[in-house]
Amino acid sequence: MNDTLLALAAFAPIVVAAILLVGLNWPAKKAMPVAFGLTVAIAIGLWDMSTNRVVASVLQGLGITVAVLWIVFGAIFLLNTLKHTGAITTIRNGFTNISPDRRVQAIIIAWCFGSFIEGASGFGTPAAIAAPLLVAIGFPAMAAVLMGMMIQSTPVSFGAVGTPIIVGVNKGLDTHNIGEALIANGSNWDAYLQHITSSVAIIHATVGVLMPVLMAMMLTRFFGKNKSWTEGLDIFPFALFAGIAFTVPYALTGVFLGPEFPSLIGGLIGLALVVTAAKKGFLVPKTKWDFPAENEWPVEWLGSLKMDLSEAKDKPLSLVLAWAPYVLLAVILVASRVSADFKAMLLGVNLSFANILGEEGVSTSIQPLYLPGGILVFVALIATFAQARSIKPMAKAWGNPPKP
């Protein structure tokens, strides 16, 4: 079989998964085992992989899955802890006081804040926070979901502190053989990974500049009383500014610091710049845009999407204290990647499995303190004492996960 047919065969499980998930609307728990079985059949039947190496690769994949799930757990755990300390309520109220214009609110909450949360946590956490926040301040559920989905573009490749690159590329490729080829040609794996990171950051930033403009246009066209594209374009200067405020630090971070920080730092800087601009009325149109009256909304705009804040702490927090855990998260994450001593300390706890089942190059490792999951849990611990002076919010977070 020639190389082209082998490549098409290798691509087949992805195509099958797409058809089952998107075309036939199968749930992932049914579609993915089918794709997995096809992958194993192709590996053994066409690529001549031994059964032992296939099993070793499966075990390697399970190790990577545990690492990813640890990050997901930390992200949701921090979110739910902040819900019970009252921080999420304060953050929500702070957003509503910046501007009455729904286009501005969507750009700040979904684009800026959502991109920051994607960089810090990833794994659907922006949808778990940004979309319910939009609903809470008066957005139709469908509009909130649309805004949340549109930002799942530019920041995603560097979500969860670079997990798609660090895990997806760094551990998803055959680093052993590719690394040897790179060394033979005068390069190395680290330089190759940074080249991928820089290219992804520049391409995404170029396209992402216009994303807030597209968000505003979709909002006014499909959810406005006049069904107008031009009402979205009325905010073009501010939306373009919001795009640049995120993508410039995003691209520079990807090129100079690596895959962990582009979305995190870009989102944080963009949020600060855009919120300041909105408060001062910089580039914000004088005409304010809003949805039609709620009793005029079509039934398909509505839904059950919400963040239940009924159990949240009643005593309000200051906006600074509410945001402090996310700022602390960003600081610790950056320090853990930049400071050699701090990084070494966190990497000191390492569950490593090399050459699984005797297969050379098939290895995996889990660093629970260095992975964002450990840092997220640590920040949740600090937050519960700083904001509530009690362990109760963390206990509630453990026993009552959020249901976005």
C-alpha positions as CSV (number, residue, x, y, z in Angstrom):
1,M,0.0,0.0,0.0
2,N,1.5,3.4,-1.0
3,D,2.0,6.3,1.4
4,T,-1.1,8.2,0.2
5,L,-3.4,5.3,1.0
6,L,-1.8,4.8,4.3
7,A,-2.3,8.4,5.2
8,L,-5.9,8.2,4.2
9,A,-6.4,5.1,6.3
10,A,-4.8,6.9,9.3
11,F,-7.2,9.8,8.8
12,A,-10.3,7.4,8.6
13,P,-11.0,7.3,12.3
14,I,-11.2,11.1,12.5
15,V,-13.6,11.1,9.6
16,V,-15.7,8.3,11.1
17,A,-15.9,10.2,14.4
18,A,-17.0,13.4,12.7
19,I,-19.7,11.6,10.8
20,L,-21.0,9.8,13.8
21,L,-20.9,12.9,16.1
22,V,-22.0,15.6,13.7
23,G,-23.7,13.8,10.9
24,L,-25.6,11.2,12.8
25,N,-25.7,13.0,16.2
26,W,-24.4,10.1,18.1
27,P,-23.3,10.8,21.7
28,A,-19.5,10.7,22.2
29,K,-19.8,7.6,24.5
30,K,-21.0,5.6,21.5
31,A,-19.1,7.3,18.7
32,M,-15.6,7.3,20.2
33,P,-15.4,3.6,21.0
34,V,-16.2,2.9,17.3
35,A,-13.4,5.3,16.2
36,F,-11.1,3.7,18.7
37,G,-11.8,0.2,17.4
38,L,-11.2,1.4,13.9
39,T,-7.9,2.9,15.0
40,V,-6.7,-0.3,16.6
41,A,-7.7,-2.3,13.5
42,I,-5.8,0.1,11.2
43,A,-2.8,0.1,13.4
44,I,-2.5,-3.7,13.5
45,G,-3.8,-4.5,10.0
46,L,-2.2,-1.8,7.9
47,W,0.6,-0.2,10.0
48,D,1.9,-3.6,11.3
49,M,1.9,-2.5,14.9
50,S,2.3,-5.3,17.4
51,T,-0.5,-6.0,19.8
52,N,1.9,-5.2,22.6
53,R,2.7,-1.7,21.3
54,V,-1.0,-1.0,20.7
55,V,-1.8,-2.0,24.3
56,A,1.2,0.1,25.5
57,S,-0.1,3.1,23.5
58,V,-3.6,2.7,25.0
59,L,-2.0,2.8,28.5
60,Q,-0.1,5.9,27.5
61,G,-3.3,7.5,26.3
62,L,-4.9,6.7,29.7
63,G,-2.1,8.4,31.5
64,I,-2.5,11.5,29.3
65,T,-6.3,11.4,30.0
66,V,-5.7,11.4,33.7
67,A,-3.5,14.5,33.4
68,V,-6.2,16.3,31.3
69,L,-9.0,15.3,33.7
70,W,-6.9,16.7,36.6
71,I,-6.9,20.0,34.8
72,V,-10.6,19.8,34.2
73,F,-11.3,19.0,37.8
74,G,-9.2,22.0,39.0
75,A,-10.9,24.4,36.7
76,I,-14.4,23.4,37.8
77,F,-13.4,23.1,41.4
78,L,-12.1,26.7,41.4
79,L,-15.2,28.0,39.6
80,N,-17.6,26.3,42.1
81,T,-15.6,27.5,45.1
82,L,-15.8,31.1,43.8
83,K,-19.5,30.6,43.3
84,H,-19.9,29.7,47.0
85,T,-17.7,32.5,48.3
86,G,-19.8,35.0,46.3
87,A,-16.9,36.0,44.0
88,I,-18.8,35.0,40.8
89,T,-21.8,37.1,41.8
90,T,-19.6,40.2,42.4
91,I,-17.8,39.6,39.0
92,R,-21.2,39.4,37.3
93,N,-22.5,42.6,38.9
94,G,-19.2,44.4,38.0
95,F,-19.7,43.5,34.3
96,T,-23.3,44.9,34.2
97,N,-22.2,48.3,35.5
98,I,-19.6,48.9,32.8
99,S,-22.0,49.6,29.8
100,P,-25.7,49.2,29.0
101,D,-24.9,48.4,25.4
102,R,-25.4,44.7,24.8
103,R,-22.7,44.6,22.1
104,V,-20.1,46.0,24.5
105,Q,-21.2,43.6,27.2
106,A,-20.9,40.6,24.8
107,I,-17.4,41.7,23.8
108,I,-16.2,42.2,27.4
109,I,-17.7,39.1,28.9
110,A,-17.5,36.6,26.0
111,W,-14.4,37.8,24.1
112,C,-12.1,39.3,26.8
113,F,-13.2,37.5,30.0
114,G,-14.0,34.2,28.1
115,S,-10.6,34.2,26.4
116,F,-8.9,34.8,29.7
117,I,-10.8,31.9,31.3
118,E,-10.0,29.7,28.2
119,G,-6.3,30.5,28.8
120,A,-6.5,29.7,32.5
121,S,-8.8,26.7,32.5
122,G,-10.0,25.6,29.1
123,F,-12.1,22.5,28.6
124,G,-15.4,24.2,28.3
125,T,-15.0,26.4,31.4
126,P,-15.6,29.7,29.4
127,A,-19.0,28.3,28.4
128,A,-19.6,27.3,32.1
129,I,-18.9,30.9,33.2
130,A,-19.4,33.4,30.3
131,A,-22.7,32.1,28.9
132,P,-24.5,31.9,32.2
133,L,-23.1,35.4,33.1
134,L,-24.6,36.8,29.8
135,V,-28.0,35.1,30.6
136,A,-27.9,36.5,34.1
137,I,-27.6,40.1,32.8
138,G,-30.5,39.7,30.3
139,F,-29.2,37.9,27.2
140,P,-31.4,35.3,25.5
141,A,-29.9,31.8,26.2
142,M,-29.3,31.2,22.5
143,A,-27.5,34.5,22.1
144,A,-25.4,33.7,25.1
145,V,-24.4,30.3,23.7
146,L,-23.7,31.8,20.3
147,M,-21.3,34.4,21.8
148,G,-19.6,31.7,23.9
149,M,-19.1,29.4,20.9
150,M,-17.7,32.2,18.7
151,I,-14.9,32.9,21.1
152,Q,-13.9,29.2,21.1
153,S,-11.6,30.0,18.2
154,T,-8.6,32.3,18.7
155,P,-7.8,31.4,22.3
156,V,-8.5,27.7,22.1
157,S,-5.1,26.4,20.9
158,F,-3.5,27.8,24.0
159,G,-6.4,27.0,26.4
160,A,-5.8,25.5,29.8
161,V,-2.3,27.0,30.0
162,G,-1.3,25.6,26.5
163,T,-2.7,22.1,27.0
164,P,-3.6,21.6,23.3
165,I,0.0,22.3,22.3
166,I,1.8,20.9,25.3
167,V,-0.3,17.7,25.5
168,G,-1.9,17.5,22.0
169,V,1.3,18.2,20.0
170,N,4.1,17.6,22.5
171,K,2.7,14.2,23.6
172,G,0.4,13.4,20.7
173,L,3.3,13.1,18.2
174,D,6.0,10.5,18.1
175,T,8.5,12.8,19.9
176,H,11.2,10.1,20.0
177,N,11.5,9.5,16.3
178,I,10.7,13.1,15.3
179,G,13.2,14.3,17.8
180,E,16.0,12.1,16.4
181,A,15.2,13.4,12.9
182,L,15.4,17.0,14.1
183,I,18.7,16.4,15.9
184,A,20.1,14.8,12.7
185,N,19.2,18.0,10.9
186,G,20.7,20.4,13.4
187,S,17.6,21.2,15.4
188,N,15.8,19.8,18.4
189,W,12.3,19.1,19.7
190,D,12.0,22.2,21.8
191,A,12.8,24.5,18.8
192,Y,10.3,22.6,16.7
193,L,7.6,22.9,19.3
194,Q,8.3,26.7,19.6
195,H,8.1,27.0,15.9
196,I,4.6,25.4,15.9
197,T,3.6,27.7,18.8
198,S,4.7,30.9,17.0
199,S,3.0,29.9,13.8
200,V,-0.3,29.1,15.5
201,A,-0.2,32.3,17.5
202,I,0.4,34.5,14.5
203,I,-2.2,32.8,12.3
204,H,-4.9,32.9,15.1
205,A,-4.1,36.5,16.0
206,T,-4.4,37.6,12.4
207,V,-7.9,36.1,12.1
208,G,-8.9,36.9,15.7
209,V,-8.6,40.7,15.2
210,L,-12.0,40.7,13.5
211,M,-13.7,38.2,15.8
212,P,-15.4,40.8,18.1
213,V,-16.7,42.6,15.0
214,L,-18.3,39.3,13.8
215,M,-19.7,38.7,17.2
216,A,-21.5,42.1,17.2
217,M,-22.8,41.6,13.7
218,M,-24.2,38.1,14.5
219,L,-25.8,39.5,17.7
220,T,-27.6,42.4,16.0
221,R,-28.6,40.4,12.9
222,F,-30.1,37.4,14.6
223,F,-31.2,38.8,17.9
224,G,-32.0,42.5,17.2
225,K,-35.4,44.0,16.6
226,N,-34.3,45.2,13.2
227,K,-32.4,42.1,12.2
228,S,-29.6,44.4,11.0
229,W,-26.0,43.6,10.1
230,T,-25.2,47.3,10.1
231,E,-26.1,47.8,13.7
232,G,-23.3,45.4,14.5
233,L,-21.0,47.4,12.3
234,D,-21.9,50.6,14.2
235,I,-19.5,49.4,17.0
236,F,-16.7,48.5,14.5
237,P,-14.1,50.9,16.0
238,F,-14.6,49.6,19.5
239,A,-14.8,45.9,18.4
240,L,-11.7,46.3,16.3
241,F,-9.9,47.8,19.3
242,A,-11.1,44.9,21.5
243,G,-9.7,42.4,18.9
244,I,-6.3,44.2,18.8
245,A,-6.2,44.5,22.6
246,F,-6.3,40.7,22.9
247,T,-4.4,39.5,19.8
248,V,-1.3,41.7,20.0
249,P,-0.2,40.5,23.5
250,Y,-1.5,37.1,22.6
251,A,0.8,36.8,19.5
252,L,3.8,38.4,21.2
253,T,3.4,36.0,24.2
254,G,3.2,33.0,21.9
255,V,6.3,34.0,20.0
256,F,8.5,35.0,23.0
257,L,7.2,33.0,26.0
258,G,5.8,29.8,24.6
259,P,2.5,27.9,24.5
260,E,1.4,28.3,28.1
261,F,0.5,32.0,28.2
262,P,-0.9,33.5,25.0
263,S,-4.6,33.2,25.8
264,L,-4.0,33.8,29.5
265,I,-1.9,37.0,29.2
266,G,-3.7,38.2,26.1
267,G,-7.1,37.8,27.8
268,L,-5.9,39.5,31.0
269,I,-4.4,42.5,29.2
270,G,-7.2,42.7,26.7
271,L,-9.8,42.7,29.5
272,A,-8.0,45.5,31.4
273,L,-7.7,47.6,28.2
274,V,-11.3,47.1,26.9
275,V,-13.0,47.6,30.3
276,T,-11.1,50.8,30.8
277,A,-12.0,52.0,27.3
278,A,-15.7,51.1,27.8
279,K,-15.9,53.0,31.1
280,K,-14.4,56.1,29.5
281,G,-16.6,55.8,26.4
282,F,-13.5,55.4,24.1
283,L,-14.7,54.4,20.6
284,V,-18.1,53.3,22.1
285,P,-21.0,54.5,19.8
286,K,-23.4,57.0,21.3
287,T,-26.4,54.9,20.3
288,K,-26.9,52.0,22.7
289,W,-28.2,48.7,21.3
290,D,-30.4,46.3,23.2
291,F,-32.6,43.2,22.6
292,P,-36.3,43.5,22.0
293,A,-38.5,43.3,25.1
294,E,-38.3,39.9,26.6
295,N,-42.0,39.1,25.9
296,E,-41.2,39.4,22.2
297,W,-38.5,36.8,22.2
298,P,-39.2,33.7,20.1
299,V,-39.4,30.5,22.2
300,E,-36.3,29.1,20.5
301,W,-34.2,32.0,22.0
302,L,-35.0,30.6,25.5
303,G,-33.5,27.7,27.4
304,S,-32.5,26.4,30.8
305,L,-28.9,27.7,30.6
306,K,-28.1,29.3,34.0
307,M,-25.6,29.5,36.8
308,D,-27.5,28.9,40.0
309,L,-26.2,31.5,42.5
310,S,-28.9,30.9,45.1
311,E,-26.4,29.2,47.4
312,A,-23.8,31.8,47.0
313,K,-22.5,33.9,49.9
314,D,-24.9,36.7,50.7
315,K,-22.3,39.2,51.9
316,P,-20.9,41.0,48.9
317,L,-17.2,41.0,48.1
318,S,-15.2,43.9,46.8
319,L,-14.5,43.6,43.1
320,V,-10.7,43.5,43.8
321,L,-11.1,40.6,46.2
322,A,-13.5,38.8,43.8
323,W,-10.9,39.0,41.0
324,A,-7.9,38.3,43.2
325,P,-8.0,34.4,42.7
326,Y,-7.8,34.8,38.9
327,V,-5.0,37.3,39.2
328,L,-3.2,35.0,41.6
329,L,-3.8,32.1,39.2
330,A,-2.1,34.0,36.4
331,V,0.9,35.0,38.5
332,I,1.5,31.5,39.8
333,L,1.1,29.9,36.4
334,V,3.6,32.4,34.9
335,A,6.0,31.9,37.7
336,S,5.8,28.1,37.5
337,R,6.9,28.3,33.8
338,V,9.4,31.1,34.1
339,S,11.2,30.5,37.4
340,A,13.5,27.5,37.1
341,D,13.6,26.9,40.9
342,F,9.9,27.1,41.3
343,K,9.3,24.9,38.3
344,A,11.8,22.3,39.6
345,M,10.0,22.2,43.0
346,L,6.7,21.6,41.4
347,L,8.1,19.0,39.0
348,G,9.6,17.2,42.0
349,V,6.3,15.3,42.4
350,N,6.3,13.2,39.2
351,L,4.5,9.9,38.4
352,S,6.5,8.7,35.4
353,F,6.0,5.6,33.3
354,A,8.8,5.0,30.8
355,N,8.9,2.5,28.0
356,I,5.5,1.0,28.9
357,L,5.3,-2.8,28.4
358,G,8.9,-2.6,27.2
359,E,8.0,-0.5,24.1
360,E,10.7,2.1,23.5
361,G,9.4,5.7,23.2
362,V,6.0,4.9,24.6
363,S,6.0,6.8,27.9
364,T,3.8,9.1,29.9
365,S,4.1,11.1,33.1
366,I,1.9,13.1,35.4
367,Q,3.1,16.0,37.5
368,P,0.1,16.8,39.7
369,L,1.6,20.0,41.2
370,Y,3.0,21.4,38.0
371,L,-0.1,20.8,35.9
372,P,-2.6,23.6,36.0
373,G,-5.0,21.3,38.0
374,G,-2.8,21.4,41.0
375,I,-2.4,25.2,40.8
376,L,-6.1,25.7,40.3
377,V,-6.9,23.6,43.5
378,F,-4.2,25.6,45.4
379,V,-5.8,28.9,44.3
380,A,-9.2,27.6,45.3
381,L,-7.9,26.9,48.8
382,I,-6.4,30.4,49.1
383,A,-9.7,31.9,47.8
384,T,-11.9,30.2,50.2
385,F,-9.9,31.5,53.2
386,A,-9.3,35.0,51.8
387,Q,-12.9,35.5,50.7
388,A,-15.0,33.5,53.2
389,R,-12.5,32.9,56.0
390,S,-13.9,29.4,56.1
391,I,-13.5,26.0,54.5
392,K,-17.2,25.7,53.9
393,P,-17.2,27.1,50.3
394,M,-14.6,24.6,49.3
395,A,-16.6,21.8,51.0
396,K,-19.7,22.8,49.1
397,A,-17.7,23.0,45.8
398,W,-16.6,19.4,46.3
399,G,-20.1,18.1,47.0
400,N,-22.1,20.3,44.6
401,P,-20.5,20.7,41.1
402,P,-21.7,23.6,38.9
403,K,-24.4,22.8,36.3
404,P,-24.2,25.3,33.5
